[in-house]
Amino acid sequence: MRRVGLTLFFLLPYFILVYAAEKPLYEGRFDTKSTGVFLPIKIEGKACKFLFDTGASFVVLDKKFRPLLGKALSLKETQARTGIAYNSKKILTPNGEILLELYKAVPLKLGRLQVANRFPYILADLQSLWPFSGVKFCGVLGTSFLHQFRWEINFDKGEIKAYVGEEPYMGEYSSRKRIYWSKAHIPYVGVDLQGHEIAFDIDLGDNGSGRMLKENILFLKERGEVIKTQIQDVVTVSSLSQSEEFRLDSFRFANVNYPGLVMQESQKNALGLAFFKRHDMVLDFPFNMLYLQHHKNYAQREELNKSGMRLLLKEKKVIVFNVDPRGAASVEEIQKDDEIVTVNGKRDLSLYAIRQLLRGKTGERLSFGMKRHEDVFQANITLGKDPLE
């Protein structure tokens, strides 16, 4: 008996070392101060940014790649390839209604990983989203590709790794959740809303904290969990629409409370990038598990734009999309389509950096150097109250 015990004692460290030595199939970096996780995909030998999007069923290419894809697949061919029955070529997504234009996959590469498989690609007008995302991305990596691997994402360092996932994840975590799959092949988890288990998609393509069905919002309002609401513009691939935005008193996920999250009304429940960036994240798709390792500020209250001014990026210029001051905010002289040249005397600030400044303290005064056509002028903004206090 002692000999057997010694054998197991020496074998156990061996197996741990074997697991620890597992090498990633892909290692990459991404900009943590961006509106998404964008990774370099090679198309015909040239690199192009693709959004890592667990809220997309398929790989999506911008419409400019149509000449590479040949003839579009029929609805019957699409169903045969995907195993998903479609009643129409139009599908409703959180980013709007899009025409289901599917094509046979062509070779794409993420490092050494081949993206193409039996699942088709979708074409969409992604260029309409560039000004709001601040990134010229030409595709989306959906779950038809992502589901094959275990993805480990470090949001502090901007590092991402993909593993074949022959064994379950054995690293550190603060909380975990079982992953399930919808009929559209979108990963989701169960969330406890006041004693009711509700399905929420894992959607890293949504740069907000998340979205909820109207019926769930009303349910939480009745129980005093919604602090305040406002109507907000929502930009999608198909249109510019409006939706109710609301702040929750607290949100419970995997037995952990998150105070002051801001979410949008939507036609689906989902948790977005801003929620998951409070952690390091492991999507162990081969074993259908989500692991979160909390950052120090994981429970920090979410701050909103306190200026009432929305911005976008056009041709590397930060442009004012609209001006609608609320909560005692003051915006002097600035109009729609004006260009921001400096903020507090600093030039060449990114869209992300300026947006962060607009989430500063109530009463803070910012000095802007502006340009309107050929005229250059100074303007001031005083930040108001949080619109969802």
N, C-alpha and C positions, 0 to 999 in steps of 0.2 A: 504493500500500500504506500509506503514511503517513497518507493521508486516512482510510482505513478504520479504522486504529488509533485515530486521534483521535476518530472518530465513536463507536467503542465505549467509549473512555475517558469521554466525556461522557454517554453513554447509561446506563452502569452505575450511577453515583450516582443518576440519575433513577429507575431501577427500585427501588433500595434505598429511596429516599424514598417512592415509591408504597406499598411494603410497610409501611414504618414508620408511614405515615399511616392504616393500616387502623384503623377505629374499632370498639370493641366493641359488640355488640348489647345486651349487658347488663353493668353494673358494679354490684357490691354489696359489702357488708361482712358478716362473720360473727364470732361470739364465739370467739376462739382458745382460751378456757378452758372450752369446752363439750365435751360428749361426742360431738359431731358437727358437720358443716357444715350449719347450719340457715338456710334462705333464706325470704324473705317471698313467699308466693304469694297472689294475690287470687282469692277465691271469692265471687261475687255482690257484688263491690265491697268486701269486707272482707279484710284481710290475715291470714294464718295461716301459721305456720312449717311448712316442709317439709324433711325430711332429704334432703340430696344423697347418693344411694346408688347407686354403680356396681355393687353386688352385688345389685340388684333388677332384674328383667327389665322390669317395668311400673311405671307410676305407681300408687301406693297411696293410698287415702283412708281415713280413720277411719270406722268403721261409722255414726257419727252423721250422715254425709252421704248415707245410703241414700235418703232421700226426694227428693234432687236427681237421682237417676240412673235412675229408671224401672225397667223390667223387666230382670232379669238375662239375659245372653246364654246360649244353650245351648252345649254343648260343640262342636257342629258350627259354630255361628256364631263361636265363639272361635277355632277352628282356621282358619276362612276369613279372619278378620281378621289373625291373627298369623302364619300360615304355619307354626305349630308344632303338631305332632301330640301330643295328650294322650290317655293311656289311661284316665285317671281325673280326677275333679274335685278330688282331693287331690294336692298337690304337696309334696315335701320340700325345705325350704330350710334354710340355716344357722341360721335363727331359729325352727326348728320346723316341724311339718307344719301346713299351712293348707288350708282348703277354698277351691277355686278359684272364687270368686264374682266374675265379671267383668261389667262394664257398659260400654255405649257411652260414649265420652269426652264430657265436658261442658266448656265454656270455663273455663280457668284461665290466669292470666297471671303471669309472672315479669318484672317491669318491662315492657318492650315485647314480650317473647317470648310467643307463644301456646303453651301446653303441650299442648293437645289436638291429636291427630292420629288416624290410622286405628286406632291401637292402643287397646285397651280399658283401663279402670281396674280395679284390684282393690280390694275392701273387706276390711279387717282390723281387729281390736281393737287399735288403737295405744295406747289410754289405759292399758292394763295395763303399758306400758313407761315411762310418764311418771315414776313415782317413782324408777326406777333411772337414767334418763337425766338427770333433773333439768330436763327441758324439756317443756312441753306442746305437742307438735307434732301436727299433724292430717293429715299426709300424707308421702309419700315420692316423690322424683323419681327414677324408675328410668331404665334405658338406652333404653326406647322413646322417651323425650324427649331424654336427654342425648347420645345417639350422633350427633345432627345437628351438633354444634358442637365447636369447640376451646375447652377450658376451661383458663384459667391461674389457678392458686391460689397465693397468697402466704400461707403459714401464719404468718409472723412478724407481718405487718400485718393479717391477717384480711381480705384482699381477694380477690375472685373476679371474673373477667371471662369473658364468652362471645363468641366470634368465629364468623363464618360459615365461616372456614377455607378460603377459595378457594385459598390457597397454603400449603405446608408451613410449620410453625413455624421461624423463623430466629433466635430469641433465644439467650441463653446457657444452657448446661446442663453438669452434671458427668458425667452418665451418661444413657443412653437405652436403651430396649428396644422391640422390635416388639410391637404389640398384636394378639392374635388374638381370635376370638369363638367362644364355645361354642354348642351347639345351642339353649340357652336364652337366647342373646343376652346373655351376660355376658362382659365383656372379661377376658382373661387374658394372662399373660406366661410365658415359659419361665424357670425358675430352676434353676441348677446345684446339685444336692444330691450332693456327693461324686462328681462325674463323671457323674451321671445327670440328664438334662434333664426336669424335672417342671413341669407346668402349675399355676400359681397364679392364682386370680382376683384382680382388682383390686377390693377391697371397701371403699369408704369409709364404708359403713354399719356396719362393725365397728369399734368404738372401741379395740380392742386392736391388738397388733402383727400378729397373724395366727393362722391355724389350719392344722392338718395332718391328713391321713389317718393312721390308726393304723399302717398298713404303713410309712409314711415315718418315723414316730417310731421304730418298732422298728429300721428300717434305720440311723438315726442313732445310736440307743443302741448298736447292735453296733459302731459305729465310734468310740465314746467321745465323741460330739459333744453328748450330753445331759448336763448337769451334775446336775440334780435334778428330781424331779417331785412334784406334790401333787394331791389331788382338790379341785376347786373348783366352787362352784355356778355355773350358767349360766342366765341369765334369757332366755327366748324369748317370742315372741308367743303360744305355745300352752301353755307350762308352765315350771316351775322344775326343771331337771335338773342332773346332775353330769357333770363331764368332767375328764380329766387335763390339768393345766397343767404346762408344763415350760420350763426355761431352756436355751438352746443356748449352747455354748461360742463358736461363731461362725456367722454366716449370710452366705452369699456371694450378692450380687445385682449384676448388671451389672459383674462383676469388682471389686466393692468388698466388704470384709469388715465386718460389723456384729457386735460382740461382745455377748453377754449378753442377746439378745432373749428375751422370754417369749411363748410361744404356747400355744394350746389344741388338744386333740385334737378333731377334727370329722369330718364326713362329706364335707368338701371341703377342698382346699388353697386358702388365700387369704392375701393380705397386706392388713392393715387400716390404719385411720387413724393409729394411734400410730407405725407404721413410716413412712408417707408424710409425717407432720408433721416428720420430721427434715430435710425438704427444702422448697423451693418446687417446685411440680408443674405440669406441662402435660400434659393429656390431649388429644392431637391426634387425635380420633376420625375426622375426615374422611380423614386419612392414616395412621391406625392406628399411631401412635407415642406412647410415653410418654417424657417428659423430666423429669429430676430435677436440681435445682440444690442441692447440699449446703449445709446450715447448718453453722456452726462446730462445733456439738456433735452432728453427725450420728452419730458413732460412740460416743456416751455410753451407758454401761450402763443398762439399764432398771431403775428402782426400783419395788419393790412395797410394798403396805400392810404395815407392821410391827407393827400393833396387834392384828390378828385380829378387828377390829370392822368390819362392813360397814354402810354408811349408805344412806339413800334420802331423797327429798324428797316430803313430803305437805302439800298446802295451804300451801306456802311455808315449811314447818317441816322442819328436818333431823332425821330420825328414825333410831334404831338398828334395823337390820334383823336382825342377829344378832351374837353375841359368841362368838368361838372363838379365844382367845389361843394363839399358838404361838411357838416359838423364843425362850423366856424373856421374852415380852411379859407385862406385868402390867396388868390392867384391874380397877379397884376400883369396886365397887358398881353399875356400869352394867349395865342389863338391856335385853333386846329391847323395842322400842316406846318407850323413853325418848326425850325430846326434848333435843337439844343447844342450849343457849341462848347460851353463851359458850365460847371457847377461849382460854386464857391472858388472860382478862379482856376479850377483844374480842367485840363483838356483831355480829350480822347478817352473819356470814361465809357465803359461798356454799357449796354442796355441793362444788364443785370445790376451793375453798380449803381446806376441812377435809380432804378426801381427800389433798391435797398435803401437809398437815402430818403426816398419818399415814404418809407415805413418808420421813420425816426420818431422822436418824442413830440407829443402835442405841444404846440407853441414854438417849435424850432423854426428858425427863419433861414431860408436857402436863397442864395443869389445865383441867378441864371444869366449866362451870356447867350443871347438868342439871335437867330438870323431868319428874316422873312424876305424872300426873294433876294435882293441885293442889300437890304438894310440890316445893319447890325445894331442891337440895342440890349440894354440891361433890364431884367425883370426880377421881381422877388416873389417867393412863395412862403407863406406861413402855414405850417402843418396844423390841421385841425384835430378833432377827436377821432378816435377809431370809429368808423361808421357802424360797427356792429357791437358797440359797448352797451 
